[in-house]
Structure formats: C-alpha cells, structure tokens
Amino acid sequence: MCGIVGFTGKRKAAPILLDGLSKLEYRGYDSAGIAVRDGSADAEVIKTKGRLSNLYNKTNGGESVNGFCGVGHTRWATHGEPSENNAHPHYSDDMNVIGVHNGIIESYQEIKDKLIRRGYLFHTQTDTEVLIKYIDYYYKKYKMGPIDAIAKTMVRIRGSYAVAVMFKDYPGEIYVARKDSPMILGIKDGESYIASDVPAILKYTRNVYYIGNMEMARLSGGEISFFNLDGEKIEKELTEIKWDAEAAEKGGYEHFMIKEIHEQPKAVKDTINSTIIDGKIDLTSVGLTEELIQSIDMIHIVACGSAYHVGVAAQYVIEDIARIRVRVELASEFRYRRPLLNKNDLVVVISQSGETADTLAALREAKSQNIHTLAMVNVVGSSIAREADNVFYTLAGPEIAVATTKAYSAQLVSCYLLAIQMAKVRGKVDDKKYKQLISSIEQLPWQIEKTLDNTERIQWFAAKFANAKDIFFIGRGVDYAISLEGSLKMKEISYVHSEAYAAGELKHGTISLIEEGTLVISVLTQSELYEKMVSNMVEVKSRGAYLMGLTSFGHYDIEDTVDFTVYVPNTDEHFAASLAVIPLQLMGYYMSLARGLDVDKPRNLAKSVTVE
C-alpha cells in the first residue's frame, strides 16, 4: 500500500524523489521520507509525519538536499504507529545500508530476536528496520556483495516485499528485490528510476522493466542489471508505457476523483473499441478460444472491494445472457475455504492494479489446482497479468483517486462483452439479439455522458444530507449490485455509515433501523422487479424514511412515491449498472466535499491493497 521511488543519475535526486512521491501519495500518506547519498559522503535522511507537504517544506522542495542517488517512501502504517521515527527510510546503525520497503515481513519478530542477540539495536516498531538490518548482517558477516547479501536475506524471510536499498560502499547504485509487492524500473538518458506504480516516473520515462517475483536488480546511472536468487544475470524485456503523462494529472479538476468520474465515457469507449471489431466481439487479444468457451461448466469470479461488486453485477448478466453458472467470491475468503474446483471451471480474477494481494493469492490457488484462469486488469505487466492464463486489459488509463470510478466502469463493460460473446458461442442468442446487445453496449459511452449532466442536482441533494448519520441503499437483481457499489462509495470517502441491502431482505430485520428522516436510496432499473421495489419503498417511507429514487427515463410515476428522483437513460436492462452507478459516484463525491473531507485520500485507506 505504501509508495516507493528511487533515482540515480546526473541530476539532483531529492526534487525527483519528492515529485515521484507526490504521484504516489494515494498509496499512503501518514508519513514520508527520503534518503540521498552524495558520492562517498554519508547519506542524508529526512523524514516527517503526516502528508508529503510536510517533507516538501522541510527540504525546500528537495533543493536543500544534495546528492544524485536516493530513495523515497510515502507510508501507510502496518507495523508501528504513524510517526516520524517509524517513517521510512530505515538504516543500519552505521548507515551502511539504507532502504525503503513495501509489504509485510511476517517473520520479522524471530529475525529481530536473532539480530538483537548479535548486537543490533532497534529504534522503531517497524518490520522494515528489521529487514534492512538483516541485509546489513549478511553483507558484513560473509563479506559478500549487495546482490549476494540481499539474496541470502530473501530466502530466509517470510512475507511480501518490494525493497530498495543503498550501500555505503557502492555510491551511485541502488539495489532492489521483489516478492509479491509491485515494483517497476525505468531508464532514460543515462538515468534510472524505481517506482511502485507507473505515475511516479511517467514524467521522466516511458521505458520500463517489470521485475519478477524473487528477483533482484542493480541500478547504476543508465544501466539496470537483473539477477535471480543464485546471483546469475537474467535478461528482461523493455516495455513502453502508452499512457499520457497528462492522464496522471488533475487537468484543471479540483480532485482526481471528479476528473476520473468524467473520464468514464472515454474509459468505457476505449475498452469497447479494443474488443468490438467490425460489429463483432473479438476476444483474440484476450486469448479465449471458442473451444474453451464451449467447455466451461462454471465461472468463479474472484475479487475485492469495488471489483467484487463488478462480479456481483456480472453474475446476473452472464447467467441470464450466456446461461453459465457463476459464483462470485471475495478473494480474501476464496483460498482459505479450500475451494472445490472442477477441471472445466474458469476462474476470473478482477483487479485494477493487478497487484491486489488477496486476488493474486486466489489466482495462484486456482492455478495450483490446474484450473484455467482469466485476469481482468488495468495495468500491463502487473503480477496478476503475468501469472494468469489469459488477460482482458481494461483501458481506463491511470486511476489515482483511492475511490475507484472509471476502472469499475471499464471492468463492468468488459464483463458485459464476455457475457455476450459467451452467449453467442454457446448458441444462447441468435444473430439478431447479438447485434442488439452489441448496439446497446456501443451506446453506453454517450449515455454515461448524458448521465453526467445531472451533476448540479446531485450536488445540491448531497449538500442537503451532508450531516446524515446513516444511509441505506436498496435494490433487487442488478440494482442490488449497483447499491453495493453506491454504498461503498458513500462510506469510503464521506465517512457516513451506509449499507446496501437486497430490498426483499428489508422485512428480515433491516427495516427496524429506519427512523424518521433516514435517507434511503432506492435503485430500480429492472422492469420485472419494478413493482416489487415500489412496494419495498412504500414500506420504508411509511416508517419515516426520506426516499431518493434512481430509475430509468419513463418511470415518472415513481415521483408519487419518492422525495427526490434521478433518471438515467434507457438501455438494455442487463447493462443498467453502467449508468445507474454514475449518480451514486457523484453522491459520494459531493457528500465528501460538503463535509470538508479529502476526497482523494480518505483516512485509513490506500489505493492498492498489496498486503493481506
């Protein structure tokens, strides 16, 4: 969840490190620090508690720190409370080894005990200090080089990590190692870069290497060398990042979240255009053959957070259109229940970053049982993308705000495309219906644009309920899936307690929570369930609820029941989630804004959950 940057080259390192960290602050923001070496001189380590701006001010934007080689870190606390002392970088007692680390070292306590017996002192509560001093221990004990010392450490620790370290004896060089936590290495014009995510270095280079699991690398000026655990050199392919640098900037918007909400038409359109060719869905780039689609007995969709909500919506769509059994599971539960998978099952894992720890673990569990896997990710070269049998890339571009919006929409439309093509291949839809479904999909981008025209009304309504203590979302079928995502958006950035319920469950206990003035947001886009939803809404209104109705154009009779109505364009009802989620994203955003909160950096949350 934390952010790492590193630089070695011909320019002053500190300003580059701070600039890179500013692009990664969404990954962690309870403390930050940098360490810079200037030739053979002692390193300078500067750390602060709180937001990155504190570190920026302390170093005069990095200008007061000399040196051409350094590492930086923005932290989201796991081991040890947020404090300047616990902030990274950490270092050995003589500052021989200095480093930063993302991940969790599960065996840190036993290693710490061992090092204490050997005279090491510890000044923080972090597992990272233990890791750095363990590297120092092997470096000194066996008088081996950095690569050998790091390799010896890697085979003796348990956990996940991306680590970047500098050694006093090797000025101008940075050494990195990786297991499960993300890391990329960039190169350009005699300079080298390290980052835990693309936006940090996109301004400086588009040419990157993806370091593999249990691999190491050495960066020296414009040279990067890779090594396996045996210390043998290995070759890596250079990849060009296609994103525009401007895509990772706010572009005049107040927050990344509202910018990304407005980028959804493009994200959806780009994802559609990557798959629909000459009026037909082409899954060649995904690698799903017709033979494989024909053989599927059951689909398991595994994901976390908003990606899980995509799976809930996809379950309804795939089962109804393609008539394939679908089970949706939380990735954090999947492998621990020892899942029973059959040889003709397909496991679909969904993750924006492609690095989500629980989802990656679920993918590996499926592969360990020789089950075919499909990844739906937004980041080329990510761990999940590399390890899955097939990959469906969503083309959302960089998503910076912690609360996902455009990645969710791109994932959703990708699932629709899978459902339609599976239905076609398995003979569940004829040519006429196939063309109708594709036509509906192709209209979604401009329909999303039209839905965004409701922004001002929703902003007014959100301000009206800015002091709400509880909000409930209800829906049936696909509308229940939409409600789950709307509720998550509300609670994660506005800190208002909200819950989503299948409307039919209200009478089984939930309705007792409704009090006079409680806001209930009802989603009703499914015509077959419309009357039942109205009945549920009347029930909560009779108990004092203030009702907001979210429905499709034409259902104007709903205004007799609700206090506030939001309409979205009509589409094939299987795809209604793509439109109905937009007002709920805006509700969460404007509620947070009205409460004076930091929309892009909600408390206790980070963009990518790369540790369990």
Summary of the structure (lengths in Angstrom):
residues: 612
radius of gyration: 25.4
end to end distance: 10.3
largest distance: 80.5
contacts: 2319
relative contact order: 0.09
helix: 41%
strand: 24%
